[in-house]
Amino acid sequence: MDMTMLDAAFWLTCLAIIALLVLSGLFSGSETALTAASRGKLRTQADKGAAGAQKALDVTEDNERLIGSVLLGNNLVNILATSLATALFTRVFGESGVALATLVMTGLVLVFAEVLPKTYAITNPETAAARVAGPIAVVVLIFSPVVSFVRMLVRGILSLFGVQTDPDSHILALKDEIAGAITLGHVEGAVEKEDRDRLLGALDLGERTVEEIMLHRSKIEMINADTPPRDVLEACLQSPHTRLPLYRDDPENIIGVIHAKDLLRGMFAARETAQSDAEFAKFDVIAVAMEPYFVPETTTLDDQMRQFLRRQTHFALVVDEYGALQGLITLEDILEEIVGEITDEFDTSEDAPVKSKDGGWLIDGGMTIRDFNRSTECNLPDEEANTMAGLVIHEAQMIPTAGQVFSFHGHRFEVVARKDNRLSTLKVRPLRRTI
C-alpha cells in the first residue's frame, strides 16, 4: 500500500463513510422506535406536555409514509457508504479491495447501523421515538414526493395480484390488538383472570347482541293482568325480581310491566281510600304498570346499554323480526358481561359448574358458553350457539337423548338428563391429549 495515497481525499472519504453509517443507524433506530412505541403511552406523555411525544404521534399518524421515507433514506445512505468504501478500498488494495470492502462494510453496517441502534430503540421505544421524531419529520417532508410515487407504484403492483391496501386498517385492528395484549398479559401472569374477564367483556359489548345473553321466554315470570290484585301482590312478593311483565289472554300479548314498588305504592293508596274489601278488589293493576319496552334481538349490547341509560329504564322485552317475544334483558345482564355474576339477598344466581372426580364439570344445559368458559378457563366457540346445550345440538345435528356422548372441540360431552326437547344437564370433560 502506497502511503502517498493517504491524502486529504482518503480521509474525507473515511469521514463521509462514518457519517453515512451514523445516518444509517439513525434511520434504522428511528424505524424501530417509531413503529414499536406505544401510541397510548405517547399520548399520555403528550397530554402531560412532552413536545417530543406529540411530535412522535404526528409522525406516526401516517405509518406508510413514515416507513417509506425511513427505508428510502436508509437505503440511500447504505448504498452510498458501500460505494464509497468500495472505491476507497479498490484505490488502496487494488482488485482485492472489492471483496475486502464488502466484508468490512457488512460488519460495520450490521453492528453499528442495524443491531446497535435497533437494540437501543426496542429497549426504550417511547424515549427513542420522542428524541428522533423531529429529525425524522424533516426527512419525511423532504422525501414525501418520492414516497408518494413509490406508494402509488406499490399499490398498483399489489392490485395486480388482488391485494387491496386499507389505510385505516390499523384503526380497525386496534381493538384486536388491545384484546391480544390483555390475553397475553394474563398468560404471562401480569393480568389477573378477573381483570382479563372484565376488560375483554367491556371490549366485546359492541360485538355481541341481546339475543346472546337474554333470559329466554320459557324462563320469564309473567302475571296475568286479569288476576285479582291480592294474587298479583302475592306473586310480586314471592318473586325475586322487581319488575314482572303483565299479559292478557296470551303470554305473547304483553301489555305492561309492573314494578313492585309502583304496585305497593298504588295498593297502599287504594287501600287508604277504599271503603270495603270489595272496592279494593277492583284495584286496576294496569293503572300502575309501565308501558312495555320492546327491543330487537339483533341489538348490540353496547347500543342497548346506551338506550337503557338514555331512557332511564333497566328492563326491556326482546322480540324477533316478526315481533314474537323471545326473552327479556336488563341492564344488570349487560353489566354482568363485564363484572361477572351480580347477586343480592333476593337474587337466585345461576348454577355454577360442579367439578366432578374425573376432572369434568356437571352443568345446566342452559348455561351460556361464555359463562362456562369464564368459570372453567376453557375456550369453547360461541359463534354458532349461545348455550352449552345449543352447542351440543349444533354439533350433533340432532336433539340427543340422555346417556349419549359426543366429542368435539377437545372436550367430551355427555347428556346426563333431558326434559322434553331441552338438554337440562350436561357433563363436560376435557379430552386427554395423547402424544
C-alpha positions as CSV (number, residue, x, y, z in Angstrom):
1,M,0.0,0.0,0.0
2,D,1.4,3.4,-1.1
3,M,1.3,5.8,1.9
4,T,1.2,8.7,-0.6
5,M,-2.4,7.6,-1.3
6,L,-3.4,8.6,2.2
7,D,-4.1,12.1,1.1
8,A,-6.8,14.5,2.1
9,A,-9.3,12.8,-0.3
10,F,-8.7,9.5,1.5
11,W,-9.5,10.9,4.9
12,L,-12.5,12.9,3.6
13,T,-13.9,9.7,2.2
14,C,-13.4,7.9,5.5
15,L,-15.2,10.7,7.4
16,A,-18.0,10.5,4.8
17,I,-18.4,6.7,5.3
18,I,-18.5,7.2,9.1
19,A,-21.1,10.0,8.8
20,L,-23.2,7.8,6.4
21,L,-23.0,4.9,8.9
22,V,-24.3,7.3,11.7
23,L,-27.2,8.3,9.4
24,S,-27.9,4.7,8.7
25,G,-28.0,3.9,12.4
26,L,-30.3,6.9,12.9
27,F,-32.7,5.7,10.3
28,S,-32.6,2.1,11.5
29,G,-33.1,3.0,15.1
30,S,-35.9,5.5,14.2
31,E,-37.8,3.0,12.3
32,T,-37.8,0.5,15.2
33,A,-38.5,3.2,17.8
34,L,-41.4,4.8,16.0
35,T,-43.0,1.5,15.0
36,A,-42.5,-0.2,18.4
37,A,-43.5,2.8,20.5
38,S,-46.9,2.6,22.1
39,R,-49.2,5.3,20.9
40,G,-51.1,5.1,24.1
41,K,-48.0,5.8,26.1
42,L,-47.0,8.6,23.8
43,R,-50.5,10.1,24.1
44,T,-50.2,10.1,27.9
45,Q,-46.8,11.8,27.7
46,A,-48.1,14.3,25.2
47,D,-51.0,15.2,27.4
48,K,-48.5,16.0,30.1
49,G,-46.8,18.5,27.9
50,A,-44.0,16.4,26.3
51,A,-43.3,18.0,22.9
52,G,-41.2,15.1,21.6
53,A,-44.1,12.6,22.3
54,Q,-46.5,14.9,20.5
55,K,-44.1,15.1,17.5
56,A,-43.8,11.3,17.5
57,L,-47.6,10.9,17.4
58,D,-47.8,13.3,14.5
59,V,-45.0,11.5,12.6
60,T,-46.6,8.0,13.2
61,E,-50.1,9.2,12.1
62,D,-49.3,8.0,8.5
63,N,-47.3,4.9,9.1
64,E,-47.0,4.0,5.5
65,R,-45.4,7.3,4.6
66,L,-43.1,7.2,7.7
67,I,-41.8,3.7,6.8
68,G,-41.3,4.6,3.2
69,S,-39.3,7.7,4.0
70,V,-37.1,5.9,6.6
71,L,-36.4,3.0,4.3
72,L,-35.6,5.3,1.4
73,G,-33.2,7.3,3.5
74,N,-31.6,4.1,5.0
75,N,-31.1,2.5,1.6
76,L,-29.6,5.7,0.2
77,V,-27.0,6.1,2.9
78,N,-26.2,2.4,3.0
79,I,-25.7,2.2,-0.8
80,L,-23.7,5.4,-0.9
81,A,-21.5,4.3,2.1
82,T,-20.8,0.9,0.4
83,S,-20.0,2.6,-2.9
84,L,-17.5,5.0,-1.3
85,A,-15.9,2.1,0.7
86,T,-15.5,0.1,-2.5
87,A,-13.9,2.9,-4.3
88,L,-11.6,3.6,-1.3
89,F,-10.5,0.0,-0.8
90,T,-10.0,-0.5,-4.5
91,R,-7.8,2.5,-4.6
92,V,-5.7,1.3,-1.7
93,F,-5.7,-2.5,-2.3
94,G,-6.4,-2.9,-6.0
95,E,-8.9,-5.5,-7.3
96,S,-9.0,-7.4,-3.9
97,G,-10.4,-4.2,-2.4
98,V,-14.0,-5.1,-3.6
99,A,-14.2,-8.2,-1.6
100,L,-12.5,-6.5,1.4
101,A,-14.9,-3.6,1.2
102,T,-17.8,-6.0,1.2
103,L,-16.7,-7.8,4.3
104,V,-15.7,-4.6,6.2
105,M,-18.9,-2.7,5.3
106,T,-21.1,-5.7,6.1
107,G,-19.6,-5.9,9.6
108,L,-19.8,-2.2,10.2
109,V,-23.4,-1.9,8.9
110,L,-24.6,-4.9,10.8
111,V,-23.1,-3.8,14.2
112,F,-23.3,0.0,14.1
113,A,-26.1,0.7,11.7
114,E,-28.5,-2.1,12.5
115,V,-28.1,-4.2,15.7
116,L,-26.8,-1.4,18.0
117,P,-29.4,1.3,17.2
118,K,-32.3,-1.1,17.0
119,T,-31.4,-2.8,20.3
120,Y,-31.4,0.6,22.0
121,A,-34.7,1.6,20.2
122,I,-36.5,-1.6,21.2
123,T,-35.3,-1.2,24.8
124,N,-36.6,2.4,25.2
125,P,-39.1,2.8,22.3
126,E,-41.1,5.8,23.7
127,T,-38.0,7.7,24.8
128,A,-36.2,7.0,21.5
129,A,-39.2,7.9,19.4
130,A,-39.6,11.2,21.2
131,R,-35.9,12.0,20.5
132,V,-35.8,11.1,16.8
133,A,-39.3,12.4,15.9
134,G,-38.0,15.9,15.0
135,P,-35.3,14.9,12.5
136,I,-37.4,12.1,11.0
137,A,-40.3,14.6,10.5
138,V,-37.9,16.7,8.3
139,V,-36.8,13.5,6.4
140,V,-40.5,12.6,5.8
141,L,-41.2,16.1,4.5
142,I,-38.2,16.0,2.1
143,F,-38.9,12.5,0.8
144,S,-42.7,12.9,0.7
145,P,-43.0,13.4,-3.2
146,V,-40.8,10.3,-3.9
147,V,-42.6,8.2,-1.2
148,S,-46.0,9.2,-2.6
149,F,-44.9,8.0,-6.1
150,V,-43.5,4.8,-4.7
151,R,-46.7,4.2,-2.7
152,M,-48.8,4.5,-5.8
153,L,-46.5,2.2,-7.7
154,V,-46.6,-0.4,-4.9
155,R,-50.4,-0.3,-4.6
156,G,-50.7,-0.7,-8.3
157,I,-48.4,-3.7,-8.3
158,L,-50.3,-5.3,-5.4
159,S,-53.6,-4.6,-7.0
160,L,-52.5,-6.7,-10.0
161,F,-52.2,-9.7,-7.5
162,G,-55.6,-8.9,-6.0
163,V,-54.2,-7.4,-2.8
164,Q,-56.1,-4.3,-1.6
165,T,-54.5,-2.0,0.9
166,D,-56.6,-0.2,3.5
167,P,-55.0,2.9,5.1
168,D,-57.5,2.7,8.0
169,S,-56.8,-1.0,8.8
170,H,-54.7,-0.1,11.9
171,I,-57.7,1.7,13.4
172,L,-59.9,-1.3,12.8
173,A,-57.3,-3.7,14.2
174,L,-56.8,-1.6,17.4
175,K,-59.4,-3.5,19.3
176,D,-57.9,-6.8,18.4
177,E,-54.5,-5.5,19.4
178,I,-55.8,-4.5,22.8
179,A,-57.6,-7.8,23.4
180,G,-54.5,-9.7,22.4
181,A,-52.3,-7.6,24.8
182,I,-54.8,-8.4,27.6
183,T,-54.8,-12.1,26.9
184,L,-51.0,-12.2,26.6
185,G,-50.7,-10.3,29.9
186,H,-52.9,-13.0,31.5
187,V,-50.8,-15.8,30.1
188,E,-47.6,-14.2,31.3
189,G,-49.1,-13.6,34.8
190,A,-49.2,-9.8,34.6
191,V,-53.1,-9.6,34.4
192,E,-55.3,-11.4,36.8
193,K,-58.1,-13.6,35.4
194,E,-60.9,-11.4,36.9
195,D,-59.3,-8.3,35.3
196,R,-58.9,-10.0,32.0
197,D,-62.6,-11.1,32.0
198,R,-63.8,-7.6,32.9
199,L,-61.6,-5.9,30.2
200,L,-62.5,-8.4,27.5
201,G,-66.1,-8.3,28.5
202,A,-66.2,-4.5,28.0
203,L,-64.5,-4.8,24.6
204,D,-67.0,-7.4,23.4
205,L,-70.1,-5.3,24.1
206,G,-70.1,-3.9,20.6
207,E,-69.8,-7.4,19.0
208,R,-72.5,-9.2,21.0
209,T,-76.3,-9.0,20.7
210,V,-79.0,-9.1,23.3
211,E,-80.1,-12.4,21.9
212,E,-76.9,-14.0,23.3
213,I,-77.5,-13.1,26.9
214,M,-81.3,-12.5,27.2
215,L,-83.4,-14.6,29.6
216,H,-85.4,-16.9,27.3
217,R,-89.1,-16.6,27.2
218,S,-89.6,-20.0,28.7
219,K,-88.0,-18.8,32.0
220,I,-89.8,-15.4,32.2
221,E,-92.1,-14.9,35.2
222,M,-95.3,-13.3,34.0
223,I,-98.6,-12.2,35.6
224,N,-102.0,-12.3,34.0
225,A,-103.4,-8.8,34.1
226,D,-106.9,-10.2,35.0
227,T,-105.5,-11.8,38.2
228,P,-107.1,-10.4,41.3
229,P,-105.0,-7.7,42.9
230,R,-104.3,-9.7,46.0
231,D,-102.8,-12.6,43.9
232,V,-100.8,-10.1,41.9
233,L,-99.3,-8.7,45.1
234,E,-98.5,-12.1,46.4
235,A,-96.8,-13.1,43.1
236,C,-94.7,-9.9,43.2
237,L,-93.7,-10.5,46.9
238,Q,-92.7,-14.2,46.2
239,S,-90.7,-13.3,43.1
240,P,-87.0,-12.5,43.4
241,H,-87.5,-9.9,40.6
242,T,-88.5,-6.3,40.9
243,R,-90.2,-6.0,37.5
244,L,-92.7,-8.5,36.1
245,P,-94.4,-8.4,32.7
246,L,-98.2,-8.3,32.5
247,Y,-100.0,-10.2,29.8
248,R,-103.6,-10.6,28.8
249,D,-105.2,-13.7,27.2
250,D,-101.9,-14.9,25.7
251,P,-98.4,-14.7,27.2
252,E,-97.3,-13.3,23.9
253,N,-99.6,-10.3,24.4
254,I,-97.5,-8.2,26.8
255,I,-99.5,-5.1,27.8
256,G,-97.3,-3.7,30.5
257,V,-94.5,-4.2,33.1
258,I,-95.3,-3.9,36.8
259,H,-92.7,-2.6,39.2
260,A,-93.1,-4.0,42.7
261,K,-92.6,-0.5,44.3
262,D,-95.2,1.1,42.0
263,L,-97.6,-1.8,42.8
264,L,-97.2,-1.4,46.6
265,R,-97.5,2.4,46.4
266,G,-100.6,2.1,44.3
267,M,-102.2,-0.5,46.5
268,F,-101.4,1.4,49.7
269,A,-103.1,4.5,48.3
270,A,-106.1,2.4,47.1
271,R,-106.4,0.7,50.5
272,E,-106.4,4.1,52.2
273,T,-109.4,5.3,50.2
274,A,-111.3,2.1,49.8
275,Q,-114.4,1.8,51.9
276,S,-114.6,-2.0,51.7
277,D,-112.6,-5.1,50.6
278,A,-115.0,-5.4,47.6
279,E,-114.0,-1.9,46.5
280,F,-110.3,-2.7,47.0
281,A,-110.7,-5.8,44.9
282,K,-111.5,-3.6,41.9
283,F,-107.9,-2.1,42.0
284,D,-106.7,-1.8,38.5
285,V,-103.1,-3.2,38.2
286,I,-102.7,-1.8,34.7
287,A,-103.1,1.7,36.0
288,V,-99.8,1.5,37.9
289,A,-97.9,-0.6,35.2
290,M,-95.4,0.9,32.8
291,E,-95.6,0.6,29.1
292,P,-93.6,-2.4,27.8
293,Y,-90.3,-1.5,26.1
294,F,-89.5,-3.8,23.2
295,V,-86.1,-4.2,21.5
296,P,-84.9,-6.3,18.5
297,E,-82.9,-9.4,19.3
298,T,-80.1,-8.1,17.0
299,T,-79.4,-5.0,19.0
300,T,-75.8,-4.9,20.3
301,L,-75.1,-4.9,24.0
302,D,-73.2,-1.6,23.6
303,D,-76.2,0.1,21.9
304,Q,-78.7,-1.4,24.4
305,M,-76.8,-0.2,27.4
306,R,-76.8,3.3,25.9
307,Q,-80.6,3.0,25.3
308,F,-81.1,1.9,28.9
309,L,-79.2,4.9,30.2
310,R,-80.9,7.4,27.9
311,R,-84.4,6.1,28.7
312,Q,-83.6,5.8,32.4
313,T,-85.0,2.2,32.4
314,H,-83.4,-1.1,33.2
315,F,-85.8,-3.6,31.6
316,A,-86.6,-4.5,28.0
317,L,-88.5,-7.3,26.2
318,V,-86.7,-8.9,23.3
319,V,-88.6,-9.7,20.1
320,D,-87.6,-11.2,16.8
321,E,-88.1,-9.8,13.3
322,Y,-91.7,-11.0,13.3
323,G,-92.5,-9.2,16.6
324,A,-92.7,-12.5,18.6
325,L,-91.5,-12.5,22.2
326,Q,-88.1,-14.1,22.6
327,G,-87.0,-13.1,26.0
328,L,-86.1,-10.2,28.2
329,I,-82.9,-8.3,29.1
330,T,-82.0,-6.0,31.9
331,L,-79.2,-3.5,32.5
332,E,-77.9,-5.9,35.1
333,D,-77.5,-8.6,32.5
334,I,-75.2,-6.4,30.4
335,L,-73.2,-5.3,33.4
336,E,-72.7,-9.0,34.3
337,E,-70.9,-9.4,31.0
338,I,-68.3,-7.1,32.3
339,V,-68.1,-7.6,36.1
340,G,-69.4,-11.2,36.3
341,E,-72.4,-12.5,38.2
342,I,-74.2,-9.9,40.4
343,T,-76.3,-11.3,43.2
344,D,-78.1,-10.0,46.2
345,E,-80.2,-11.4,49.1
346,F,-83.2,-11.8,46.8
347,D,-81.3,-13.0,43.7
348,T,-81.2,-16.6,42.5
349,S,-77.8,-16.9,40.9
350,E,-77.2,-19.3,38.1
351,D,-75.8,-22.7,38.9
352,A,-72.1,-22.8,38.6
353,P,-70.3,-25.8,37.1
354,V,-69.9,-28.6,39.6
355,K,-66.4,-30.2,39.5
356,S,-66.6,-34.0,39.1
357,K,-64.0,-36.5,40.2
358,D,-62.8,-37.3,36.7
359,G,-61.8,-33.7,36.1
360,G,-65.0,-32.7,34.3
361,W,-67.9,-30.4,35.2
362,L,-71.6,-31.1,35.7
363,I,-73.6,-28.1,34.3
364,D,-77.1,-26.9,33.4
365,G,-77.7,-27.1,29.7
366,G,-78.9,-23.5,29.7
367,M,-75.6,-22.1,30.9
368,T,-74.1,-19.8,28.3
369,I,-70.9,-20.9,26.6
370,R,-69.3,-17.6,27.7
371,D,-70.1,-18.2,31.3
372,F,-68.8,-21.7,31.1
373,N,-65.5,-20.5,29.5
374,R,-65.1,-17.9,32.3
375,S,-65.7,-20.4,35.0
376,T,-63.5,-23.2,33.7
377,E,-60.8,-21.5,31.6
378,C,-62.0,-23.4,28.6
379,N,-62.2,-21.9,25.2
380,L,-65.3,-23.4,23.5
381,P,-66.5,-21.4,20.5
382,D,-69.8,-19.4,20.8
383,E,-70.3,-18.3,17.2
384,E,-72.9,-21.0,16.3
385,A,-74.7,-21.3,19.7
386,N,-75.2,-19.3,22.9
387,T,-75.7,-22.1,25.4
388,M,-73.9,-25.3,26.1
389,A,-77.0,-27.3,25.2
390,G,-77.2,-25.4,22.0
391,L,-73.6,-26.2,21.2
392,V,-74.2,-29.9,21.7
393,I,-77.3,-29.8,19.5
394,H,-75.5,-27.8,16.8
395,E,-72.5,-30.2,16.7
396,A,-74.6,-33.4,16.9
397,Q,-77.1,-32.1,14.3
398,M,-79.9,-33.7,16.4
399,I,-81.5,-33.5,19.8
400,P,-79.6,-36.2,21.8
401,T,-81.2,-38.5,24.4
402,A,-80.0,-39.0,27.9
403,G,-76.8,-41.0,28.0
404,Q,-75.5,-40.1,24.6
405,V,-71.8,-39.0,24.4
406,F,-70.1,-36.7,21.9
407,S,-66.6,-35.5,21.4
408,F,-65.7,-32.2,19.8
409,H,-63.6,-29.1,20.3
410,G,-61.3,-31.1,22.5
411,H,-64.0,-32.0,25.1
412,R,-66.3,-34.9,25.9
413,F,-70.0,-34.0,26.2
414,E,-72.4,-36.4,28.0
415,V,-76.1,-35.8,28.1
416,V,-77.0,-36.6,31.7
417,A,-80.7,-35.5,31.6
418,R,-83.2,-34.3,29.1
419,K,-86.5,-32.7,29.8
420,D,-88.8,-32.7,26.8
421,N,-86.6,-31.3,24.0
422,R,-84.3,-29.5,26.3
423,L,-80.9,-30.8,27.5
424,S,-81.3,-30.0,31.2
425,T,-78.0,-31.4,32.5
426,L,-74.7,-32.0,30.8
427,K,-71.3,-33.4,31.8
428,V,-68.3,-31.9,30.1
429,R,-64.8,-33.2,30.4
430,P,-61.6,-32.2,28.6
431,L,-60.2,-35.0,26.4
432,R,-56.8,-36.3,27.4
433,R,-54.2,-35.5,24.8
434,T,-52.0,-38.3,23.6
435,I,-48.5,-37.7,22.3
